[in-house]
């Protein structure tokens, strides 16, 4: 059985346009996914969201809120 093989001292270094696009797109998508995950992990939970409690707030925080709004109005 005889196989036709092209043997050359210089390897074929031509890369197709699809391969070049893949080489460019994969790292960009990986970086975007990583940034989204980092920012999502850093977000503070919303007030009243399921599974959150108000224990983290300072006990007197609600009493001070009207005073702060009065100061801003003045």
C-alpha positions as CSV (number, residue, x, y, z in Angstrom):
1,X,0.0,0.0,0.0
2,X,1.5,3.3,-1.1
3,X,0.5,6.5,0.6
4,X,1.0,9.8,-1.0
5,X,2.7,12.0,1.5
6,X,4.1,15.4,0.9
7,X,7.5,15.6,2.7
8,X,9.1,18.9,2.8
9,X,11.9,20.4,5.0
10,X,9.7,23.4,5.5
11,X,6.4,22.8,7.4
12,X,3.2,24.4,6.1
13,X,2.6,27.3,8.4
14,X,-0.4,28.7,6.6
15,X,-3.4,29.1,9.0
16,X,-6.9,29.5,7.6
17,X,-9.0,32.5,8.3
18,X,-11.3,30.4,10.5
19,X,-8.5,29.2,12.6
20,X,-7.2,32.8,13.0
21,X,-10.6,33.9,14.0
22,X,-10.8,31.1,16.6
23,X,-7.4,32.0,18.0
24,X,-8.6,35.6,18.4
25,X,-12.1,35.0,19.7
26,X,-11.5,32.3,22.3
27,X,-9.2,34.4,24.6
28,X,-11.5,37.4,24.3
29,X,-14.5,35.3,25.3
30,X,-12.6,33.7,28.2
31,X,-11.6,37.2,29.5
32,X,-15.2,38.5,29.1
33,X,-16.6,35.5,31.1
34,X,-13.9,35.9,33.8
35,X,-14.7,39.6,34.2
36,X,-18.5,38.9,34.4
37,X,-17.9,36.3,37.0
38,X,-15.6,38.6,39.1
39,X,-18.1,41.5,39.0
40,X,-21.1,39.2,39.7
41,X,-19.2,37.8,42.8
42,X,-18.4,41.3,44.0
43,X,-22.0,42.6,43.8
44,X,-23.7,43.2,47.0
45,X,-27.1,41.4,47.5
46,X,-30.2,43.5,47.0
47,X,-32.3,44.4,50.0
48,X,-35.1,42.0,50.5
49,X,-33.6,39.4,48.2
50,X,-34.3,35.8,49.0
51,X,-31.8,34.4,51.5
52,X,-30.6,37.7,52.8
53,X,-31.1,39.2,56.2
54,X,-30.9,42.6,57.6
55,X,-28.6,41.5,60.4
56,X,-25.6,43.0,58.6
57,X,-27.0,46.5,58.9
58,X,-26.2,48.7,61.9
59,X,-29.0,48.7,64.4
60,X,-29.5,52.4,64.3
61,X,-29.3,52.8,60.5
62,X,-33.0,53.3,60.1
63,X,-33.1,56.0,62.7
64,X,-30.3,58.0,61.0
65,X,-31.7,57.8,57.4
66,X,-34.3,60.7,57.9
67,X,-31.6,62.9,59.5
68,X,-29.3,62.4,56.6
69,X,-32.1,63.3,54.1
70,X,-32.9,66.4,56.2
71,X,-29.2,67.4,56.0
72,X,-29.2,67.0,52.2
73,X,-32.3,69.2,51.9
74,X,-30.8,72.0,54.0
